[in-house]
Amino acid sequence: MKKILPFLFVLLLGACNNCPDEPVIANEIDTIENLLESYVIALENEDYNKIEQSWAANDSIILIGTDNSDKLMGWESIRRAYRNQFNSISNTLISTSDQFIRINCSGNTAWFTKTMNYNFMYDSVAHSFEGIRFTGVLDKNTDGNWKLVQGHLSIPAQVNIGK
C-alpha cells in the first residue's frame, strides 16, 4: 500500500495540471455571465426563443421549480411551464445578485448560483419574491456554446429553530 501512495499522488498531481489557464477561465466565465443575464432578460420579456436558445436542445435537460410538482424534464415541458407562467403574470422585473460561477478542469461543464428578486403582477396585484436561489449546471456543446442543462429554483424558508 505504501508503494502505491506515491504513484497515486503523482497521478493526481498530473491531473490537476490539465486545468485551463486563468485568462481562458475568465473569458469562459464572462460568456456564461452573458448567457445568464440574457436568460433573465428573456424571462422578463417573455421571449420564448431566447429562453430556448439558453437551454441545451435535448430531452435530458431539467428545471426544478419552487413547487413540489415542478420537475420539468426536456424543453417541451419547460416551455409549457413558462407559457403557463407568462399567461398568469405580467410586468416581470428580476434583479439578481451574489452570482457565483465555477468551471471544471476539462472546461466543458460549469455550475452557478445566484440570488434573484422576482417582481410581477398577478390578478392586477403586485407581488414580490425576494431571495430566490437559482442554481444550475451548464454544458459546453460541440459548437463551443454554453447551454443550460439543469436549473433549480428555491425560495428561502423561514425556520425559527433554536429561538
C-alpha positions in Angstrom: 0.0 0.0 0.0 2.8 2.4 0.9 4.4 1.9 -2.6 1.1 2.8 -4.3 0.5 6.1 -2.4 3.4 8.0 -4.1 2.2 6.8 -7.5 -1.4 8.0 -6.8 0.0 11.3 -5.6 1.9 11.9 -8.8 -1.1 10.8 -10.9 -3.4 13.2 -9.0 -0.9 16.0 -9.3 -0.6 15.5 -13.0 -4.4 15.5 -13.4 -4.6 18.9 -11.6 -2.3 20.4 -14.3 -4.9 19.9 -17.0 -7.0 22.9 -15.9 -7.3 25.8 -18.4 -5.2 29.0 -17.8 -6.8 31.8 -15.8 -7.4 34.1 -18.9 -9.3 31.2 -20.6 -11.4 30.6 -17.5 -12.1 34.3 -17.1 -13.2 34.5 -20.7 -15.5 31.5 -20.3 -17.0 32.9 -17.1 -17.7 36.2 -18.9 -19.5 34.2 -21.6 -21.6 32.3 -19.0 -22.4 35.6 -17.2 -23.7 37.0 -20.5 -25.8 33.9 -21.1 -27.3 34.0 -17.6 -28.0 37.7 -18.0 -29.7 37.2 -21.4 -31.8 34.4 -19.8 -33.1 36.7 -17.1 -33.9 39.4 -19.6 -35.7 36.8 -21.8 -37.8 35.8 -18.8 -38.7 39.5 -18.2 -39.6 39.9 -21.8 -41.4 36.6 -22.2 -39.0 35.8 -25.1 -39.5 32.1 -25.7 -36.9 32.0 -28.5 -34.2 33.5 -26.3 -35.1 31.3 -23.4 -35.0 28.2 -25.6 -31.6 29.3 -27.0 -30.2 29.3 -23.4 -31.1 25.6 -22.9 -29.4 22.5 -24.5 -31.6 21.0 -27.2 -32.2 17.6 -25.7 -34.7 15.7 -23.6 -32.4 15.2 -20.6 -32.4 18.9 -19.5 -34.2 19.5 -16.2 -35.6 22.5 -14.4 -36.8 22.1 -10.9 -39.1 24.9 -9.7 -40.2 26.1 -6.3 -43.3 23.9 -6.1 -43.0 20.2 -5.3 -44.6 19.3 -8.6 -42.2 21.5 -10.6 -39.8 18.8 -12.0 -39.7 19.7 -15.7 -37.8 17.3 -18.0 -37.0 18.3 -21.6 -37.5 21.6 -23.4 -41.2 21.0 -24.2 -42.0 20.5 -20.6 -40.1 23.7 -19.6 -41.7 25.7 -22.4 -45.2 24.6 -21.2 -44.4 25.8 -17.7 -43.2 29.1 -19.0 -46.3 29.5 -21.2 -48.5 28.9 -18.1 -46.4 31.3 -16.1 -46.5 34.1 -18.7 -50.3 33.6 -19.2 -50.7 34.2 -15.4 -48.3 37.0 -14.6 -47.2 40.2 -16.3 -44.8 43.2 -15.8 -42.0 40.9 -14.6 -38.9 42.6 -13.2 -36.0 40.4 -12.0 -32.9 41.7 -10.1 -30.0 39.4 -9.5 -27.1 39.4 -7.0 -24.5 37.2 -5.4 -23.7 35.3 -8.6 -21.0 32.6 -8.3 -19.7 30.6 -11.3 -17.2 27.8 -11.5 -15.9 25.7 -14.4 -14.4 22.2 -14.3 -10.8 21.5 -15.3 -12.0 20.0 -18.6 -13.6 23.3 -19.5 -16.8 21.7 -20.6 -19.0 21.9 -17.5 -19.9 24.9 -15.3 -22.1 25.4 -12.3 -23.6 28.6 -10.9 -25.6 30.1 -8.1 -27.3 33.4 -7.9 -29.9 35.2 -5.8 -33.0 36.7 -7.5 -35.7 39.1 -6.5 -38.7 38.3 -8.7 -41.3 41.1 -9.0 -44.5 40.7 -11.1 -48.2 41.5 -11.4 -50.8 38.7 -10.8 -54.5 39.4 -10.9 -53.7 43.2 -11.0 -51.8 42.9 -7.7 -48.1 43.5 -7.4 -46.1 40.5 -5.9 -42.5 40.0 -5.0 -40.4 37.0 -4.1 -37.1 38.0 -2.6 -34.1 35.9 -2.1 -35.0 33.2 -4.7 -32.0 31.0 -5.1 -31.2 30.0 -8.7 -28.6 27.3 -9.2 -27.8 25.3 -12.3 -25.3 23.4 -14.5 -24.2 24.4 -18.0 -22.6 22.2 -20.6 -20.3 23.4 -23.4 -21.7 21.8 -26.6 -19.8 20.6 -29.7 -20.2 24.0 -31.2 -18.4 25.6 -28.3 -21.5 27.3 -26.9 -22.6 27.1 -23.2 -26.1 25.8 -22.6 -28.2 25.2 -19.5 -28.7 21.5 -18.8 -30.1 21.8 -15.3 -31.7 24.5 -13.2 -33.2 24.7 -9.7 -35.2 27.5 -8.1 -35.8 27.6 -4.4 -37.4 30.0 -2.0 -35.8 30.5 1.4 -37.8 29.1 4.2 -38.3 31.0 7.4 -37.3 28.4 10.0 -37.2 29.6 13.6 -35.2 26.8 15.2 -33.4 27.5 18.5 -35.0 30.7 19.4 
